[in-house]
Amino acid sequence: MTHQFSADVEKLIQVRMASGRYGSEEELLVQALRALDEDDEELKAIEEGLASVDRGEAGLPLDEVFERLRQRHSIQDNA
């Protein structure tokens, strides 16, 4: 599947390709789509959490939430 992109999008692609991080434009596109999927999943989880709070349901302790986020994103606790 071949696409013609606008000049603005083409420039964004070229900037990303120049980073050397991607082996091809297809790889860049696949990575971008995966990132969008992850963002969609995170947004859905946030919306579900907010709905739960709105219903008055008990949530997780904040320190547990932060620990889960650190684990998910491989961040060490420097405290």
N, C-alpha and C positions, 0 to 999 in steps of 0.2 A: 504494500500500500504506500503510495507516494503522495505527499502533501506539499502544497505550496503555502508557505507561511508569509504573513505580513512582514514588512521590513523590521518592525519593532521586535517581533517574535524571533525572527532570524538573527537579529543582533544578540538577543538574550541567549539563544542557542550557541552562537559563536563564542560568546564570553565564557559560557560554561564549558564548552569544548576546549577552549584555550587553557583552562585550568589543568588539563591533563588527567582529570579525575575519571573521565569517561572514554571508553574505547571507541564508541560510535554514537551517532545521534540516536539510534534505536535504544542503546543502553541508557542514555540520558533520559529518553522518554519513559522507559520502563521504570527507572528510579523515581522520576517525577510522579508517575501514576501510583507507585507504591506509597510514596510519601503522602499523596492525597488520600489514599485509602486509610493510612494510619491516622491522619488528621480527622477524617470522617468518623473513625471508630472512637477517637478521643472525645470529639465533640458530642457524639451520641452518649458516651459514658457520663460526661459532664451534665448533659441535659437530663439524663435519668437520675443522677444524683440530686440535681436541683428539684426535680419533681418529687423525689422522695422527701426532701426537706420540706417542701411545700405541703406535703401530706402529713407532716409532723412525725415522720418515722425517725427512729434513732439512727444516727450515722456512725461512722468509724471515728475513733479518737484521732485528733489532728496529727499527733506524732506517728501513728500507724500509717496515715495517708502519706505523710512525707517520706517515711521509710519505703513504702511501696513505690513511690515516684523515684526515689534514689535507686532502688533496685532495677526498676524498669529502664532507667536511662543510664545505668552503670555509673552512678555518682557516689563517691565516698563521702561519709559524714565526717566533717572536719571539726566537729564540736568536741 
